[in-house]
């Protein structure tokens, strides 16, 4: 739940000790400790990191690199593990939407990058999440040529189906699911995309192909297997739920079975 | 001299169709021999790169984010307009065209706006086919809502995340082409210069943000879809990385910059809460469908609990001043009205810097009429976001909002083909200037980005390529490329060599304060003249005292920031200069000397033109060119939303 401001809480400040991960690409990393004397409780977590970096630059030291962009919880770029939890202790928010009123005066906060084999550290708190893009490139789309689409209302979509597809489509691709998983699995991410597209009638023609191709790309990108711990659901800032993984498993299994029984053993001939 | 805008002849409603049939084509077998660079992967960039790749061109797409899916189009909340008339409430292409022209306060190009209205319907078809989960009615058909500046319901939406869903649609189309090998994607690459060969745009220089490598890329043409320059104000609703560098660097290479003073201040943003704030957050304009905007009548009530202020003591100032549009008055008008009541000392919320800058957006009457469940269904995610940021529950007490910089209508000058005055340099989306005039209507930015990317650029880029042909193409080895790389390296080295005491962010903040005061919601000759001098002084100070730690041979966010701030420090001056010369008020550009009791007073006799600025070198005065706005169809009238 959102912590509401106490009366006059806009001006309160915190004294914080920060243990922040420092690492150059391909080299071992370590924690560095810093203190901040007066962090306004109205600041966001990233604004607190800005204060730390400003303090470092003024002292002629290198600031910490971290990914961030929209700072309104939608682009999925920010990616910090705060006190062991991806995006920090507040459920349902990204790091940029976590505000300092959720911390206590005098607290020590540990800040790390996403920890996953498929997300190598680029520098400090920034990691390489291109594995996600590769999964989408393998099948996370509906093939439609620009300008060839039919009139939008010719294909009615029942509201509950459209709503369920939208629930899954809210995924922002931040990678908290992978970072929270002890196996480094991307099943919540892949499940969300497959669910979004396979639920819709527009996505049906490619549904089997999509599920198989995306799972293969997921494995190739080095993500681990799902063992149903559910940490991903607990840390997803957009509330994506485990049923998308069930849907992915079902679609994948169905696709493989259909592929097996549809196979005639006859080599396909291309072209005409 | 300003080049020809190449507006096709013939009746307005047929211009685009007849123009398209005259555009030259490239043989399918030859397309893969042409290399097109697309910079930026938002709605316009992703859509253009995907469509061009699908057509068979060799495409390279660059973005500064770690993935093309993160471009700031993703943050658009409210919706996208289209003249489908699914509601049967009298909408048409013609009406969308007229609303957009009027909304832009008669400072947009008629032919471009009509094309935009025509293409709006095909965009919805395209997005639905891609699987964009737009809101639907129980019958399974698409739902619509109304939006500011319109009296019909023509806005399509996906909860409060329309931009996200449209971008994910375009990103999926782009990803399909990347997977197929038709597009090469370069994330974490920032464009730092444009390369001209024989006066044509034939490549770019980039810095790989992860490794620090600076290099050039050769191509047959360059398409910039690099967004707007709202971050010149430091605090805006833009993403942290949004910048003017790509367009400003192209401007320095000769591209004209049009109407830089046309900036949009969005009325419904969360008010500033403190000195260390890094960004402002938008609350979708759609909230104005169900929220009522008010402040206390009496300044003495401003510190009180809003629920304790009885109805007769509240001033619903938008409903009072603009009875026919009420809370749905266009953005520029609603923003100015909010500024006016706060300047009158009737703002609400905590005082920052001694002033209360905020007005209430109150849902109490909608909640009692429709129930909290309906409001939660419509705006739940926005109320949650508001709660996270402010620590206040907007179901129980009115939201506080205040205007903030949101969008920039100005941009690189382009002709009807979206080609700049530099042959081979195309500009799409927010980065160009052409469709919104002096004020953009809500739910029109997504429409324009996708219209440019899916439907305009693929046709007009082909026309250029067919015209220049395959003979005599630059290899990428020429002196122009080497020199551009050397100049970029030199600039990076200069930034690293200053070794001063101040952070780039502190300069950015100071610049933002100058332009917000002088070139924000109210502008005056006196203020702008002083701002230009102040920006120059700040720029000089920057190059003496900025501190950029490190060697730049790695992921170095401070270096990225410093480079962008340096460009904003040049661009901010141009923006103020443009505002100074435009001696009228129109749309978002409000000159205090030119008003009728708070309403903008246009001067069509002197200023019915596009101002396009030419760079003449550092320290030299830029030259202002004027492209007259010739209206063949509509009449200039004074906007009234009363």
Interface residues (C-beta under 8 A of the other chain):
Chain A: X2 X3 X4 X5 X9 X10 X24 X25 X40 X42 X43 X44 X46 X47 X50 X51 X53 X54 X56 X57 X58 X60 X61 X62 X63 X65 X66 X67 X68 X69 X70 X71 X72 X73 X74 X75 X76 X77 X90 X92 X93 X97 X98 X99 X101 X122 X123 X124 X126 X128 X129 X130 X132 X133 X136 X137 X138 X139 X140 X141 X142 X143 X144 X145 X146 X147 X149 X150 X151 X152 X153 X155 X156 X157 X158 X159 X162 X163 X165 X166 X169 X170 X172 X173 X196 X197 X200 X202 X203
Chain B: X47 X50 X51 X54 X65 X66 X67 X68 X69 X70 X72 X74 X75 X84 X86 X122 X124 X125 X126 X127 X128 X129 X130 X131 X133 X134 X135 X136 X137 X138 X139 X140 X141 X142 X158 X159 X161 X164 X165 X168 X171 X172 X173 X175 X176 X178 X179 X185 X187 X210 X237 X239 X240 X241 X273 X274 X276 X277 X278 X279 X281 X282 X350 X384 X385 X387 X388 X389 X390 X391 X392 X393 X454 X455 X458 X501 X502 X503 X505 X506 X547 X549 X550 X554 X555 X556 X557 X558
